[in-house]
């Protein structure tokens, strides 16, 4: 199995919405973004699947060293080797990869967040930085596109947090800010016991309004000149926004079941969004 095949297999098996947005990219961009995504999956799985904190911490430290080797052209892991190929074509910054690892390391040390400003740092490291790297791969002319990428990363991560309240609570993690839980009279013990309540639903409505605000800010920041080159991000946004809408229509029953779109629907949204952006580009190149 080649490094690129390893990354593609990692991305496909994850079932993530991101994978569907990659299908419409030219070959070099597709190779680079799949390598980036595979890296994110590797470090995320290190935290989620290794129960021994010290072992997980050591594995993350190993990935820091692997990224250093990757940028020297000496990668040993298939993901690092695939990223080396991407570095030949795209200006990806080493410190961004280190920030992603910093975000994953926060999950080893922190199981809740006192205020949104603290959660925002986690979201920046875990998602917005990925958005900035993705923007480099997709290409842009206007630096305002980087603001779009950062805001969109926040929106996608907040959607994940809303969707995964139960899954995170099962791991002993609560990403909803503690001061906002208190504001809506949601008890931490109830969350950890996987109990839903009218208070939790009101809190999630508040979180959803914030996520919508970030989606809106992202779209307002995206210059028309870069819409077509950033269409993969727009596909991601469309799929995640549809997931958020499903959660709202389900009255935020995230403690009862996980809301997710079928692969066919994700593919349909990806195709529709890609087709729309292509039409717009042909009309106003």
C-alpha positions as CSV (number, residue, x, y, z in Angstrom):
1,X,0.0,0.0,0.0
2,X,1.5,3.4,-1.0
3,X,1.4,6.4,1.4
4,X,-1.4,8.0,-0.7
5,X,-3.4,4.7,-0.7
6,X,-3.0,4.5,3.1
7,X,-4.4,8.1,3.5
8,X,-7.2,7.5,1.1
9,X,-8.2,4.3,3.0
10,X,-8.0,6.2,6.3
11,X,-10.2,9.0,5.0
12,X,-12.8,6.7,3.3
13,X,-13.2,4.4,6.4
14,X,-13.8,7.4,8.7
15,X,-17.2,8.0,7.0
16,X,-16.6,11.7,7.5
17,X,-18.5,14.4,5.6
18,X,-15.1,15.8,4.6
19,X,-14.4,12.9,2.3
20,X,-17.3,13.7,0.0
21,X,-16.1,17.2,-0.5
22,X,-12.7,16.0,-1.7
23,X,-14.1,14.0,-4.6
24,X,-14.5,17.0,-6.8
25,X,-10.9,18.3,-6.6
26,X,-8.1,18.1,-9.2
27,X,-5.6,15.3,-8.5
28,X,-2.8,17.3,-6.7
29,X,-5.2,19.1,-4.5
30,X,-7.1,15.9,-3.7
31,X,-3.9,14.1,-2.8
32,X,-2.8,17.0,-0.5
33,X,-6.1,17.5,1.3
34,X,-6.6,13.7,1.9
35,X,-3.1,13.6,3.4
36,X,-3.9,16.5,5.6
37,X,-7.2,14.8,6.7
38,X,-5.4,11.5,7.4
39,X,-3.0,13.4,9.6
40,X,-5.9,14.9,11.5
41,X,-7.5,11.5,11.9
42,X,-4.3,9.9,13.2
43,X,-3.7,12.5,16.0
44,X,-7.5,12.6,16.8
45,X,-7.6,8.8,17.1
46,X,-4.5,8.9,19.3
47,X,-6.5,10.9,21.9
48,X,-9.9,9.1,21.5
49,X,-8.8,5.5,21.2
50,X,-5.8,5.3,23.6
51,X,-7.2,5.1,27.1
52,X,-3.8,5.5,28.9
53,X,-3.1,9.2,29.0
54,X,0.7,8.9,29.3
55,X,0.7,6.6,26.2
56,X,-1.5,9.0,24.2
57,X,0.7,11.9,25.2
58,X,3.8,10.0,24.1
59,X,2.2,9.2,20.8
60,X,1.3,12.9,20.2
61,X,5.0,13.7,21.0
62,X,6.0,11.1,18.4
63,X,3.8,12.9,15.9
64,X,5.5,16.2,16.6
65,X,8.8,14.6,15.8
66,X,7.3,13.0,12.7
67,X,6.1,16.4,11.4
68,X,9.6,17.8,12.0
69,X,11.0,14.9,9.9
70,X,8.3,15.4,7.3
71,X,9.4,19.0,6.7
72,X,13.0,17.8,6.4
73,X,11.9,15.3,3.8
74,X,12.6,12.3,6.1
75,X,9.1,11.1,7.1
76,X,8.8,7.6,8.3
77,X,5.0,7.2,8.6
78,X,2.8,6.8,5.4
79,X,0.9,10.0,6.4
80,X,4.1,12.0,6.8
81,X,5.3,10.6,3.4
82,X,2.1,11.6,1.7
83,X,2.4,15.1,3.3
84,X,5.9,15.4,1.9
85,X,4.4,15.0,-1.6
86,X,1.9,17.8,-0.8
87,X,4.7,20.1,0.4
88,X,6.2,20.0,-3.1
89,X,3.1,21.8,-4.4
90,X,1.6,23.8,-1.6
91,X,2.9,26.3,1.0
92,X,1.8,24.5,4.2
93,X,3.3,25.8,7.5
94,X,4.9,23.5,10.0
95,X,3.6,25.5,12.9
96,X,0.0,24.8,11.9
97,X,0.5,21.1,12.1
98,X,2.0,21.6,15.6
99,X,-1.0,23.7,16.6
100,X,-3.4,20.8,15.5
101,X,-1.4,18.5,17.8
102,X,-1.6,21.1,20.6
103,X,-5.4,21.1,20.1
104,X,-5.5,17.3,20.5
105,X,-3.3,17.5,23.6
106,X,-5.9,19.8,25.2
107,X,-8.2,16.8,25.3
108,X,-5.8,14.9,27.5
109,X,-5.6,17.7,30.1
110,X,-8.9,19.4,29.9
111,X,-12.4,17.8,30.2
112,X,-14.4,21.0,30.3
113,X,-14.2,24.7,29.5
114,X,-15.1,27.5,31.9
115,X,-16.1,30.1,29.2
116,X,-16.5,30.2,25.5
117,X,-13.2,32.1,25.0
118,X,-11.4,29.1,26.4
119,X,-13.4,26.7,24.1
120,X,-12.6,29.1,21.2
121,X,-8.9,28.4,21.6
122,X,-9.6,24.6,21.3
123,X,-11.8,25.1,18.3
124,X,-9.1,27.3,16.6
125,X,-6.4,24.6,17.1
126,X,-8.6,21.6,16.3
127,X,-10.5,23.1,13.3
128,X,-9.7,26.7,12.2
129,X,-6.0,25.8,11.7
130,X,-7.1,22.9,9.5
131,X,-9.2,25.5,7.6
132,X,-6.2,27.7,7.0
133,X,-4.1,24.8,5.7
134,X,-7.0,23.7,3.5
135,X,-7.3,27.3,2.1
136,X,-3.7,27.1,1.0
137,X,-4.3,23.8,-0.8
138,X,-7.5,25.0,-2.5
139,X,-5.8,28.3,-3.5
140,X,-6.8,32.0,-3.0
141,X,-6.1,35.5,-4.3
142,X,-7.6,37.6,-1.6
143,X,-6.3,37.3,2.0
144,X,-9.8,37.8,3.3
145,X,-10.3,34.1,2.3
146,X,-8.1,33.2,5.3
147,X,-10.7,34.9,7.6
148,X,-13.4,32.9,5.9
149,X,-11.4,29.7,6.5
150,X,-10.9,30.4,10.1
151,X,-14.6,31.3,10.7
152,X,-15.8,28.2,8.8
153,X,-13.5,26.0,10.9
154,X,-15.2,27.4,14.1
155,X,-18.6,26.8,12.6
156,X,-17.8,23.2,11.7
157,X,-16.3,22.4,15.1
158,X,-19.2,23.9,17.0
159,X,-21.5,21.8,14.9
160,X,-19.5,18.7,15.9
161,X,-19.7,19.7,19.5
162,X,-23.5,20.0,19.4
163,X,-23.9,16.7,17.5
164,X,-21.5,14.8,19.8
165,X,-22.7,15.9,23.2
166,X,-23.6,12.3,24.2
167,X,-20.5,10.7,22.7
168,X,-18.2,13.3,24.4
169,X,-20.0,12.8,27.7
170,X,-19.4,9.1,27.5
171,X,-15.7,9.9,27.4
172,X,-16.1,12.2,30.3
173,X,-15.7,15.4,28.2
174,X,-18.1,18.4,28.2
175,X,-17.3,21.0,25.5
176,X,-20.4,23.2,26.3
177,X,-19.0,26.2,28.3
178,X,-19.6,25.8,32.0
179,X,-20.9,29.3,32.5
180,X,-23.5,28.8,29.8
181,X,-24.5,25.5,31.3
182,X,-25.0,27.3,34.5
183,X,-26.9,30.1,32.7
184,X,-29.4,27.5,31.4
185,X,-29.5,25.5,34.7
186,X,-27.9,22.4,33.1
187,X,-26.2,20.2,35.6
188,X,-22.8,18.7,34.7
189,X,-23.7,15.4,36.5
190,X,-26.8,15.1,34.3
191,X,-24.7,15.4,31.2
192,X,-22.3,12.8,32.3
193,X,-25.2,10.6,33.2
194,X,-26.4,11.1,29.6
195,X,-29.7,12.7,30.7
196,X,-31.5,15.1,28.4
197,X,-33.7,17.9,29.7
198,X,-35.7,20.9,28.6
199,X,-32.8,23.0,30.0
200,X,-30.3,21.2,27.9
201,X,-32.4,21.7,24.8
202,X,-32.5,25.5,25.4
203,X,-28.8,25.5,25.9
204,X,-28.2,23.7,22.7
205,X,-30.5,26.2,20.9
206,X,-28.2,28.9,22.2
207,X,-25.1,27.0,20.9
208,X,-26.7,26.5,17.5
209,X,-27.4,30.2,17.1
210,X,-23.7,30.8,17.7
211,X,-22.8,28.2,15.1
212,X,-25.1,29.8,12.6
213,X,-23.5,33.1,13.3
214,X,-20.1,31.7,12.5
215,X,-21.4,30.1,9.2
216,X,-22.8,33.6,8.3
217,X,-19.5,35.4,9.2
218,X,-17.6,32.9,7.1
219,X,-19.7,33.4,4.0
220,X,-19.6,37.1,4.4
221,X,-15.8,37.0,4.6
222,X,-15.4,34.9,1.4
223,X,-14.5,37.1,-1.5
224,X,-16.3,36.4,-4.8
225,X,-12.9,36.0,-6.5
226,X,-12.1,33.0,-4.4
227,X,-15.5,31.3,-4.3
228,X,-14.8,28.7,-7.0
229,X,-11.3,27.8,-5.7
230,X,-12.8,27.4,-2.2
231,X,-15.8,25.3,-3.4
232,X,-14.6,22.3,-1.4
233,X,-15.0,24.3,1.8
234,X,-18.5,25.4,0.6
235,X,-19.4,21.7,0.2
236,X,-18.2,21.0,3.7
237,X,-20.3,23.9,5.0
238,X,-23.4,22.7,3.1
239,X,-23.1,19.2,4.5
240,X,-22.5,20.4,8.1
241,X,-25.2,23.0,7.9
242,X,-27.6,20.3,6.8
243,X,-26.6,18.2,9.7
244,X,-27.2,21.1,12.1
245,X,-30.6,21.7,10.5
246,X,-31.5,18.0,11.1
247,X,-30.5,18.3,14.8
248,X,-32.8,21.4,15.1
249,X,-35.7,19.6,13.4
250,X,-35.1,16.6,15.7
251,X,-35.6,19.1,18.6
252,X,-32.0,18.5,19.8
253,X,-32.4,14.9,20.9
254,X,-28.7,14.4,20.8
255,X,-28.7,12.4,24.0
256,X,-31.0,9.8,22.5
257,X,-29.2,9.2,19.2
258,X,-26.5,10.6,16.9
259,X,-27.9,12.7,14.0
260,X,-26.0,12.1,10.8
261,X,-26.7,12.3,7.1
262,X,-26.7,9.2,4.9
263,X,-23.7,8.8,2.5
264,X,-26.1,9.2,-0.4
265,X,-27.4,12.5,0.9
266,X,-23.9,13.8,1.6
267,X,-22.9,12.9,-2.0
268,X,-26.0,14.6,-3.3
269,X,-25.3,17.8,-1.3
270,X,-21.7,17.7,-2.5
271,X,-22.7,17.3,-6.1
272,X,-25.4,20.0,-5.9
273,X,-23.0,22.5,-4.3
274,X,-20.2,21.8,-6.7
275,X,-22.6,22.2,-9.7
276,X,-23.9,25.5,-8.3
277,X,-20.5,26.9,-7.8
278,X,-19.4,25.8,-11.2
279,X,-22.4,27.5,-12.7
280,X,-21.7,30.7,-10.8
281,X,-18.1,30.7,-11.9
282,X,-19.0,30.3,-15.6
283,X,-21.4,33.2,-15.3
284,X,-19.0,35.4,-13.4
285,X,-15.4,34.1,-13.8
